[in-house]
Amino acid sequence: MRFLAILLLLVGLSSCGIYKDVQVENVRQLEFEELEETGVKGSIKVTIDNPNWFAVDIIDADIDLTLQGRKITRVRLAEPVHVPKHSKNEYLLKIQGTEANLNAALSSAFSILFSDEILIGGEGYVEGKALKINKKLPLKFEKPIKKSDLKKKKSNP
Protein backbone atom coordinates (compact mmCIF):
# COMPACT_ATOMS: atom_id res chain seq x y z
CA MET A 1 0.00 0.00 0.00
CA ARG A 2 2.83 2.39 0.87
CA PHE A 3 4.51 1.65 -2.47
CA LEU A 4 1.29 2.49 -4.31
CA ALA A 5 0.98 5.78 -2.43
CA ILE A 6 4.57 6.74 -3.29
CA LEU A 7 4.04 5.75 -6.93
CA LEU A 8 0.89 7.86 -7.14
CA LEU A 9 2.70 10.80 -5.53
CA LEU A 10 5.58 10.45 -7.99
CA VAL A 11 3.25 10.32 -10.99
CA GLY A 12 1.25 13.23 -9.59
CA LEU A 13 4.32 15.35 -9.03
CA SER A 14 5.76 14.69 -12.47
CA SER A 15 2.51 14.96 -14.42
CA CYS A 16 1.32 18.17 -12.78
CA GLY A 17 4.61 19.92 -13.34
CA ILE A 18 5.06 20.41 -9.60
CA TYR A 19 8.53 18.90 -9.64
CA LYS A 20 11.22 20.68 -11.64
CA ASP A 21 14.63 19.11 -12.25
CA VAL A 22 17.46 20.42 -10.10
CA GLN A 23 20.14 21.89 -12.39
CA VAL A 24 23.91 21.77 -12.06
CA GLU A 25 24.66 25.04 -13.81
CA ASN A 26 28.30 25.85 -13.41
CA VAL A 27 31.46 23.92 -12.69
CA ARG A 28 34.00 26.37 -11.38
CA GLN A 29 36.82 24.59 -9.59
CA LEU A 30 38.38 21.13 -9.32
CA GLU A 31 40.78 20.34 -6.50
CA PHE A 32 42.60 17.06 -5.90
CA GLU A 33 43.69 16.07 -2.42
CA GLU A 34 44.92 12.75 -3.72
CA LEU A 35 45.57 11.70 -7.33
CA GLU A 36 47.17 8.29 -7.55
CA GLU A 37 46.63 5.18 -9.66
CA THR A 38 44.85 3.54 -6.73
CA GLY A 39 42.39 6.36 -6.18
CA VAL A 40 41.29 9.96 -6.27
CA LYS A 41 40.00 12.24 -3.54
CA GLY A 42 39.07 15.83 -3.98
CA SER A 43 36.34 18.37 -4.43
CA ILE A 44 34.52 20.11 -7.23
CA LYS A 45 32.82 23.48 -6.89
CA VAL A 46 29.47 23.72 -8.69
CA THR A 47 26.41 25.95 -8.81
CA ILE A 48 23.16 24.09 -8.11
CA ASP A 49 19.72 25.56 -8.83
CA ASN A 50 16.75 24.06 -6.98
CA PRO A 51 13.58 25.77 -8.29
CA ASN A 52 11.26 23.55 -6.21
CA TRP A 53 9.19 24.43 -3.14
CA PHE A 54 10.92 21.60 -1.27
CA ALA A 55 14.53 20.88 -0.34
CA VAL A 56 16.49 18.21 -2.19
CA ASP A 57 19.30 16.03 -0.89
CA ILE A 58 21.87 14.93 -3.44
CA ILE A 59 22.76 11.50 -2.13
CA ASP A 60 24.87 9.92 -4.85
CA ALA A 61 26.65 10.58 -8.13
CA ASP A 62 28.56 8.40 -10.55
CA ILE A 63 30.49 10.47 -13.08
CA ASP A 64 33.26 9.79 -15.60
CA LEU A 65 35.52 12.82 -15.12
CA THR A 66 37.58 14.16 -18.02
CA LEU A 67 40.32 16.77 -18.38
CA GLN A 68 41.00 18.19 -21.84
CA GLY A 69 38.72 15.49 -23.29
CA ARG A 70 40.62 12.57 -21.69
CA LYS A 71 38.94 10.40 -19.06
CA ILE A 72 41.00 10.49 -15.90
CA THR A 73 38.73 8.68 -13.44
CA ARG A 74 35.22 7.72 -12.41
CA VAL A 75 34.14 9.58 -9.29
CA ARG A 76 31.33 9.24 -6.78
CA LEU A 77 29.94 11.68 -4.28
CA ALA A 78 31.78 11.19 -0.97
CA GLU A 79 29.06 12.75 1.19
CA PRO A 80 25.48 13.91 0.61
CA VAL A 81 24.65 17.55 -0.05
CA HIS A 82 21.52 19.36 1.15
CA VAL A 83 20.08 21.88 -1.33
CA PRO A 84 17.42 24.17 0.24
CA LYS A 85 14.16 24.95 -1.53
CA HIS A 86 14.07 27.86 -4.02
CA SER A 87 17.83 28.26 -3.93
CA LYS A 88 20.70 28.76 -6.32
CA ASN A 89 24.01 28.44 -4.53
CA GLU A 90 27.57 27.31 -5.00
CA TYR A 91 28.53 24.01 -3.34
CA LEU A 92 31.81 22.27 -2.74
CA LEU A 93 31.10 18.61 -3.51
CA LYS A 94 33.49 16.06 -2.02
CA ILE A 95 34.35 13.39 -4.58
CA GLN A 96 36.28 10.14 -4.53
CA GLY A 97 37.15 7.59 -7.16
CA THR A 98 39.20 4.57 -7.92
CA GLU A 99 41.73 3.69 -10.59
CA ALA A 100 42.83 7.07 -11.89
CA ASN A 101 44.23 7.07 -15.40
CA LEU A 102 47.49 8.87 -14.66
CA ASN A 103 48.66 8.66 -18.28
CA ALA A 104 45.61 10.67 -19.37
CA ALA A 105 46.11 13.08 -16.46
CA LEU A 106 49.76 13.55 -17.43
CA SER A 107 48.85 14.11 -21.09
CA SER A 108 46.27 16.66 -19.99
CA ALA A 109 48.87 18.34 -17.78
CA PHE A 110 51.16 18.92 -20.77
CA SER A 111 48.36 20.53 -22.81
CA ILE A 112 47.37 22.61 -19.77
CA LEU A 113 50.85 24.18 -19.69
CA PHE A 114 50.17 26.02 -22.94
CA SER A 115 46.63 27.27 -22.32
CA ASP A 116 44.88 29.65 -19.96
CA GLU A 117 41.81 27.45 -19.58
CA ILE A 118 41.24 23.78 -18.91
CA LEU A 119 38.32 21.83 -20.30
CA ILE A 120 36.71 19.78 -17.54
CA GLY A 121 33.94 17.37 -18.40
CA GLY A 122 31.78 14.74 -16.86
CA GLU A 123 29.12 12.25 -17.83
CA GLY A 124 27.04 10.02 -15.62
CA TYR A 125 24.20 10.49 -13.20
CA VAL A 126 23.26 12.30 -10.02
CA GLU A 127 20.77 10.83 -7.56
CA GLY A 128 18.62 13.07 -5.43
CA LYS A 129 16.03 12.54 -2.74
CA ALA A 130 13.04 14.74 -1.98
CA LEU A 131 9.79 14.04 -0.19
CA LYS A 132 11.01 10.46 0.46
CA ILE A 133 11.34 9.82 -3.29
CA ASN A 134 14.67 9.08 -4.98
CA LYS A 135 15.30 10.12 -8.57
CA LYS A 136 18.34 9.64 -10.80
CA LEU A 137 19.06 12.34 -13.34
CA PRO A 138 21.58 12.09 -16.18
CA LEU A 139 24.40 14.60 -16.01
CA LYS A 140 26.66 15.69 -18.82
CA PHE A 141 28.85 18.78 -18.81
CA GLU A 142 31.92 20.18 -20.46
CA LYS A 143 33.10 23.54 -19.19
CA PRO A 144 36.30 25.53 -19.43
CA ILE A 145 37.75 26.57 -16.10
CA LYS A 146 40.70 28.84 -15.37
CA LYS A 147 44.02 27.11 -14.98
CA SER A 148 44.22 28.54 -11.45
CA ASP A 149 40.98 26.71 -10.55
CA LEU A 150 42.57 23.29 -11.08
CA LYS A 151 44.45 22.61 -7.88
CA LYS A 152 46.27 19.91 -6.02
CA LYS A 153 46.15 20.39 -2.28
CA LYS A 154 49.53 20.63 -0.69
CA SER A 155 50.06 18.17 2.11
CA ASN A 156 51.16 19.53 5.45
CA PRO A 157 54.59 18.31 6.63
N, C-alpha and C positions, 0 to 999 in steps of 0.2 A: 504494500500500500504506500509506503514511504517513497519507494522508487517511482511509482506512478505519479505521486504528487510532485516530485522533483522534475520528472520528465515533462509534466504539464507546465510547470513554472518555467522551465527552460524553453519550451516551445512558445509559451506566452510571451516571454521576454524577447525572444528573437523575432517573432512574427509581428509584434506590436511596435517594434523599433525602439523599445525602451532601453535595450542594451546597445551600447556603441563600443566598437573595438577600441581598446587602449592602444595608443600609438607610441612607438619608439621613434622620435623625430630627429634626434641629432646625436651623433657619436662624436665626442670631443676629445677624449684622452684615453690612452691605453698605457698602463703601467705594469711592468712585470716585477714581481718580487723574486720569482724563481723561474728560470727558463733553462731547462735541462732536458736531455733525451727522455728521462724517466717521468717528467711531469712539468706542469706549468702552474704557477699561482700568480695572481695579480688582480687588477681591477680595471674596469672600463667605465668611463664617465659618459652617461647618456641623459638625454632629455626625454621624459615620459609624460604624455598627455592623457589624463583620465577624464573624459567628458561626462562620465556617468554620475548619477545622484548617490552612488554608493562607492565605498572604498574597494580597492582591489589589492590582493596580495599576489605578487609574482613569486611562485613557489619553485619553479624549475625552468631550466633552459638547456638546450642542447644545440650548440652552434659550431659549425666548422669555421674557424677564424683564419682569415687570409691577410697577408701583408704584400702589397704590390702585386696582387693577383695570385700569389703562391700560398697554398694552404700550409699553415704552420702547426696547427693543432686543432683538436676538437675540445671545446670547453663546456663546462656546466656551471650553473649558478651555485656558488658555495654557501650562500645563505639567503633566505627569503627577503623580499623587499615589500614594504607596505606603501601603497600609493593612495593618498587620501582622495575623497570624492571631489569632483570639479577642480582638479589641480593640474598644473603643468609645471613640473620642477625638474631640476637636474639631480641625478642620483649616481652614486659611486657603487657600482655593482661588483661584488667580489666574485671572481671566477677562478676555476681550477680545471685542469685537464691532464690528460696522460699522453705519453708518447709524442712529444714535440718533434717536428721535423726540422732539426737544426740546420740541415743543408739548405732548405728553403728559407729559413730565417737568415742564414748567412748570405745567401744570394740577394735577399731583400735588403740586407744591411748595406751591401755594396751599391745597390741602385739608390738607396736613401742618401748616401754620401753626396750625390750630385744633384739633389733636388731639394726644394724648400718644403714640399709637402709629401706626405706618405699616404698611399691609398690603403685604407683598412676596410676589410669586408667581412661579411658573415652570412651564413645561410643555415637555417635550421628551424627550430620552433621555440616558443616561449609558452609556458603554462601558467595560467593565472587562476585565482580562486576568488569568487565573490558570491555572497548570499548562499554559501555552502555548495556552490556549483563550480566544478573545475572545467576549464576550457583551454585547449591548446590552439595557439595561433601561429601560422607560419611567419617566419622573419627572414627577410633578405635585405641586406644593405651593403652599400659600397660608398664610402665617404672619404674625401681627402681630409687629413688632419695636418696640423703644423708639425714639423720635425721635432720641435721642442715639446710637443704633447705625447711623444712616444718616449717612455722613460723606463729605465731599469733602476729599481730601488737599490741604493747603496746599503750594504750590510754594515752594521755597527761593529767595530772591533772589540 
